[in-house]
């Protein structure tokens, strides 16, 4: 096939939807894991500065945030798998 034929080839709509769904899943998955960890850091630093307990509150809050983010990520993957099985 020449480059001209490749450029003119139409991509099926269903294929484009699957790619967009996959990309949205990846970005959303990263967001779901990152946000609780960042909130944990912010909360921990705030508590440490208020009570003078550096770095205890930060470590605890970050750990809780990571656990919550990991749990939310697992939940999202399960939903993705269930949705993939239905289609």
C-alpha positions in Angstrom: 0.0 0.0 0.0 1.3 3.5 -0.8 1.2 6.4 1.6 -1.6 7.9 -0.4 -3.8 4.9 0.1 -3.1 4.8 3.9 -4.0 8.5 4.3 -7.3 8.0 2.4 -8.3 4.9 4.4 -11.3 5.6 6.6 -11.2 4.5 10.2 -14.4 2.8 11.4 -16.4 4.9 13.9 -16.5 2.0 16.4 -12.7 1.7 16.4 -12.4 5.5 17.0 -14.9 5.2 19.9 -12.9 2.3 21.4 -9.7 4.3 21.2 -11.3 7.4 22.8 -12.8 5.3 25.5 -9.5 3.7 26.3 -7.7 7.1 26.4 -10.3 8.5 28.7 -10.0 5.5 31.0 -6.2 5.9 31.2 -6.4 9.6 32.0 -9.2 9.2 34.5 -7.4 6.3 36.1 -4.3 8.4 36.7 -6.5 11.2 38.1 -8.3 8.9 40.4 -5.1 7.6 41.9 -3.2 11.0 42.0 -5.8 13.2 43.6 -6.2 11.4 46.9 -2.5 11.2 47.3 -2.1 14.9 46.7 -4.9 15.7 49.1 -3.3 13.5 51.7 0.0 15.4 51.3 -1.8 18.7 51.6 -3.8 17.7 54.6 -0.8 16.2 56.3 1.4 19.2 55.8 -1.4 21.5 57.1 -1.8 19.3 60.2 2.0 19.1 60.7 2.4 22.9 60.5 -0.6 23.5 62.8 0.4 20.9 65.5 4.2 20.8 65.0 4.2 17.0 64.4 6.4 16.9 61.3 6.4 14.5 59.4 4.0 12.2 61.2 0.7 13.6 59.9 2.0 13.9 56.4 3.1 10.3 56.3 -0.2 9.0 57.8 -2.3 11.2 55.5 -0.3 10.3 52.4 -0.6 6.6 53.3 -4.4 6.9 53.7 -4.6 8.9 50.5 -2.6 6.2 48.6 -4.8 3.4 50.0 -8.0 5.3 49.0 -6.6 6.1 45.5 -5.6 2.4 45.0 -9.0 1.3 46.1 -10.7 3.7 43.8 -8.4 2.6 41.0 -9.3 -1.1 41.6 -13.0 -0.1 41.6 -12.6 1.7 38.3 -10.8 -1.2 36.7 -13.6 -3.6 37.8 -16.2 -1.3 36.3 -14.2 -1.2 33.0 -13.9 -5.0 32.9 -17.7 -5.4 33.5 -18.5 -2.8 30.8 -16.1 -4.5 28.4 -17.8 -7.9 29.0 -21.3 -6.5 28.3 -20.3 -5.2 24.8 
